[in-house]
Amino acid sequence: MKFNRIYTILFPLLFFGCDDEPIKVTDDCNGDPDGVAFIDNCGVCSGGNTGHEADSDIDCNNECFGGVSVDSCGVCAGDGIVSDACDCDGNIFDCLGICGGSADLDICGVCDGSSIDENECPCPDSSERDCNGLCESDGDSYGTTLNECGVCGGGDLEYNHDCGGNCIDGTFRDSCNGCIGNNSGLRFNVKSMIVVGGTINEEDIYNHIGLSDDATDGFDLEYDVPEPQGDFKFYFPHDEWNESDNNFTEDIRYLNPGKLYGEGIVWDAMISTQHDSPVMQIDLTIEVSLAESCSWCSDSYSVNSALITINGQELDFVNGIATYSDNGTTDFFGDGEGEYRIVVQDVCFSLID
């Protein structure tokens, strides 16, 4: 029938509609149908199946493809840990391998060691140090030994023995063969003066050297006095004593008869001035005299005579004063400092009571 044919044609049209269009399928920037990849801020296809993280080409300066990165210390475009350092603070490894540690090599090359005297170090040639601290490789001067009284090099055994013939204990014989008690002691004034250009006079008169049976050859709080500050100074430098003040105006040593009546007891001194020679003519005078007071010296003895040597020049006492002079000295050339070695030996004591 005609009606049935028309119904057959219209029914599909009524069911599907006449206005719907087919759904379109689009590809993302990676070519994936209905993909989610997109173009990031640097124009790079990212996300989705690209395997590329969006904006990962932006460096720490916020520039695309700039190539600048954050270093190991968290600094953009930084250099990281500097050469020879072990962290970002610039610390270095100490000798124990600790970053920023305080361990150091001592004078013998021992890590975190305590030696401050190179004479304590093992000899590089594996020999034993002699009593002067020398190694066999130091040459002909090696081999000095202690004598029976423990004096290095021996010296005159007469002065290594007390008045009873025993190694020094409570007495010793002086250069006048007097039997002297160890508590005799001595103290000298050391006065230094310069004249610059014939017109400028400077002096340092408050310096002392001395010997006491109670003192040591190191720092003694009771005896050794730091040097005050000033433009012109005479002082005894002792960096090896590791004190806050390393320059001393008074330096008292141990009264060692074996040295006093042998090679002598030595003080190394410095004179410092603001004047540099030979810019101006500088005349130097050093005077050594017996001190009027000595708290550690016995009241029973006074010094009758002594041999004083300064820079190899033996000095005679005239009216109780031994004088060293150097007119037109060049000792202060370049830096305004001169070095002086004072040696005291062969003291003769006078018995008072």
Secondary structure by P-SEA (a helix, b strand, c coil): caaaaaaaaaccccccccccccbbbbbccccccccccccccccccccccccccccccccccccccccccccccccccccccccccccccbbbbcccccccccbbbcccccccccccccccccccccccccccccccccccccccccccccccccccccccccccccccccbbbccccccccccccbbbbbbbbbbccccbbbbbcccccccccccccccccccbbbbbbcccbbbbbbcccccccccccbbbbcccaaaaacccbbbbbcccccccccccbbbbbbbbbbbcccccccccccccbbbbbcccbbbbbcccbbbbbbccccccccccbbbbbbbbcbbbbbbcc
